[in-house]
Amino acid sequence: MKTVLWATLTANGNYAQSSPEHPPKKEALDDFAAHAKTAGNFIVGRRTFEGMQAAGGGGSFGDVDIVVVSKSIEPIPGITVAGSPKEALDYLQQKGHQTALIAGGADLHNAFLGQGLVDELIFNVAPVLEGKGLHLTIDTDRYQYKDAQLLDCKPLGGGIIQLRYAVGCF
Ligand SMILES: NC(=O)c1ccc[n+]([C@@H]2O[C@H](COP(=O)([O-])OP(=O)(O)OC[C@H]3O[C@@H](n4cnc5c(N)ncnc54)[C@H](OP(=O)(O)O)[C@@H]3O)[C@@H](O)[C@H]2O)c1
């Protein structure tokens, strides 16, 4: 099963944060929904999932398999809870999915990256700047370096550029 990390970055390289005052751009949301539909699933950290619920989006993905990674969340009907990134992937693999879409947020993305569990990156670079904020990292306890191969680059509209990379073996 291929693992694809999907994230929005700001034009100055932050891991983009959203809020009611600064919601994600429609083009980025549409792109996420299209990838989730194609994969048939997405994996999300507990805080991002709660943000989606608060924004009214937690239950609007039809029959897409949603896996929330958390050690603390109470069971939610229709949602699978996994205690770790590996447990989330094992669940989707045994369900027969070909691709797992890793939707965020920062802690969850960094856990997958730090454990070397990502095959492909999709970065949507949005035309916004942020101050001190969140970042993606492959480090756990010491400096690491990894090559990536650019697979594709295209505009999504709304000033967003999508970059797609292979990481790991290529
Ligand atoms: N740029 C983007 O594409 C994008 C996408 C999504 C979200 N975001 C932004 O990201 C921010 C939210 O991210 P966040 O880092 O605060 O939270 P998060 O990654 O959404 O959720 C963190 C929670 O997920 C669980 N978790 C994460 N890694 C785990 C692991 N290895 N094992 C077990 N559980 C794990 C834990 O839940 P428990 O505490 O319950 O154990 C943890 O507290 C927001 O600002 C949001 O706007 C950006």
The ligand as a Gaussian input file, in Angstrom:
#p B3LYP/6-31G(d) Opt

LIG

0 1
 N       -1.171000      22.416000       6.357000
 C       -2.029000      21.419000       6.285000
 O       -2.178000      20.740000       5.268000
 C       -2.835000      21.081000       7.505000
 C       -3.613000      19.921000       7.535000
 C       -4.311000      19.626000       8.710000
 C       -4.201000      20.459000       9.813000
 N       -3.424000      21.579000       9.731000
 C       -3.190000      22.453000      10.895000
 O       -2.459000      21.679000      11.849000
 C       -2.800000      22.132000      13.160000
 C       -3.240000      20.916000      13.965000
 O       -2.152000      20.021000      14.044000
 P       -1.595000      19.509000      15.438000
 O       -0.169000      19.114000      15.246000
 O       -1.909000      20.513000      16.500000
 O       -2.519000      18.244000      15.758000
 P       -2.834000      16.882000      14.964000
 O       -1.586000      16.318000      14.364000
 O       -4.019000      17.087000      14.102000
 O       -3.338000      15.984000      16.173000
 C       -2.468000      15.705000      17.235000
 C       -3.035000      14.561000      18.021000
 O       -3.101000      13.382000      17.197000
 C       -2.682000      12.256000      17.942000
 N       -1.387000      11.798000      17.449000
 C       -0.502000      12.461000      16.656000
 N        0.584000      11.689000      16.445000
 C        0.375000      10.536000      17.121000
 C        1.124000       9.349000      17.297000
 N        2.335000       9.194000      16.738000
 N        0.594000       8.355000      18.054000
 C       -0.629000       8.491000      18.627000
 N       -1.386000       9.599000      18.507000
 C       -0.877000      10.610000      17.769000
 C       -2.590000      12.712000      19.376000
 O       -3.920000      12.621000      19.900000
 P       -4.229000      12.325000      21.467000
 O       -3.705000      13.542000      22.201000
 O       -5.710000      12.199000      21.518000
 O       -3.481000      11.068000      21.826000
 C       -2.177000      14.172000      19.222000
 O       -2.460000      14.978000      20.353000
 C       -3.883000      23.162000      13.005000
 O       -3.269000      24.447000      13.050000
 C       -4.426000      22.902000      11.604000
 O       -4.954000      24.073000      11.032000
 C       -2.754000      21.912000       8.606000

